[in-house]
Amino acid sequence: MATSTRNANSQKPKTRAQIMSRNKQSHKLGHFAELIIFSFLLVFAASVIITAQADIAEQKATIEKLEAEIVEAQQENDEYTRLLSDDDEYEYMLSAAIARGYAYPRETRYYAKSAE
């Protein structure tokens, strides 16, 4: 039993310098762990910011494309409104129907073929 008591006593620091040395080592490991954790958090935050910026740029491009489509649709709608508000609505509807292949009942349409 005396030998086990000596071994237990020999492992314990005996002087104040030894106690301070062990405390410094534990502080160094703690600071190193904190530095690693902080680095990982910093990298994670940077990746989240970069991903968010990429998503924002993509959404802005989509918005610009949709706004261009809206302007084009409004211009087309204005053109149709102008054509339908004219007194020549009947002629427009007739030409639109003929262009789509419609005809009056019992009407036969003849189209010229090129002689090649």
Stockholm file with secondary structure:
# STOCKHOLM 1.0

chainA/1-116         MATSTRNANSQKPKTRAQIMSRNKQSHKLGHFAELIIFSFLLVFAASVIITAQADIAEQKATIEKLEAEIVEAQQENDEYTRLLSDDDEYEYMLSAAIARGYAYPRETRYYAKSAE
#=GR chainA/1-116 SS CHHHHHHHHHHSCCSHHHHHHHHHHHHHHHHHHHHHHHHHHHHHHHHHHHHHHHHHHHHHHHHHHHHHHHHHHHHHHHHHHHHHHSTTHHHHHHHHHHHTTCCCTTCCCCCCCCCC
#=GC SS_cons         CHHHHHHHHHHSCCSHHHHHHHHHHHHHHHHHHHHHHHHHHHHHHHHHHHHHHHHHHHHHHHHHHHHHHHHHHHHHHHHHHHHHHSTTHHHHHHHHHHHTTCCCTTCCCCCCCCCC
//
